[in-house]
Amino acid sequence: MLVKKMPVTTTAMPTSSKLQKCARATHRLRGTAYTAIQAHASASETDARRRTAEGRGEVRDALHISRRTVLAAAPLLGYAGVTQTPRRAALADTTPPDERSAVLSAIARGEDPAKVEALIDRLVATGDPSQGTSASTVDGTLAGEWILLWASGAAEPQKIQAALGPIAPTSSQLIGAPAASLAQREKVGACQVLTFLGGGVRVVLAAGAVPTPSGAKDTLEIQPPFSLDLLVGGRKLAGAEFASDADFRTNGVTPLNKRDDEAIAAPRNQYTQLFVENSGQPGDVRVSRVTAGDPVVVGTTYVHVRV
């Protein structure tokens, strides 16, 4: 009697195995990102010096960071992004290549935060390419999408990364029209976006963002109302709104970012733009610092790159 062989079927990999596989891949990519940014910064510095020796002061081409290089840096935040077509960034010729490259190299190598911050201060001391006017409107120099490369220890993204390890999200910031388009809410000027699982899951914190009432053209004030939405596959599955800073600091928090009474009662957060490359192209570097508001985050420094 002949026994008919049944086709062999395979079952889906268990979720735990998928996460372990993702973690291993992300770990490998993190090392690749470090190497890519460090090599890029070193090559930029070498080429800039060669141009100077030849009497050619233009360093624009030497200093650009391609879109691919920026996205390769995403594993620094625990997430491997989708590779995009590289585009050259036209950067300000006045930025000394040594200072800029030193910051990017230190971030890529995972240097001690105090050392990175000292290098950032040196970069800022070279002068703001936007001449202190980048925050005069959210739809001007700052408008667009920015990937977070580095933040000092008090920053919320750092806490989330530490808690989630290899499956931590990438952190990005949308400012101006892109933020309003994503949030689909009124009075939105900025969004903080945490992206998981290749973009399939996003947590979006949206708020108003306007030039500070003092009139400083380099500082944005973050204003209510706040909204916190969970997007899966582009569809909103859950959301919450908060009418004030105190409301958000009381009810929009987790054990990772719980606030005490002093923080809850603090004024609105203000973000001063210390250094903003203003070509409007992928690769622009931006350094900002929280200079007023919630005492938990005041003094926090961020380094973003435009994508």
PyMOL commands that set and color helices and strands:
alter all, ss='L'
color gray80, all
select helices_A, chain A and resi 15-53+60-63+67-72+74-77+97-109+113-125+156-167+177-183+197-199+245-251+261-265
alter helices_A, ss='H'
color red, helices_A
select strands_A, chain A and resi 144-151+170-175+190-196+201-211+219-232+235-242+270-276+285-292+301-306
alter strands_A, ss='S'
color yellow, strands_A
deselect
rebuild
show_as cartoon
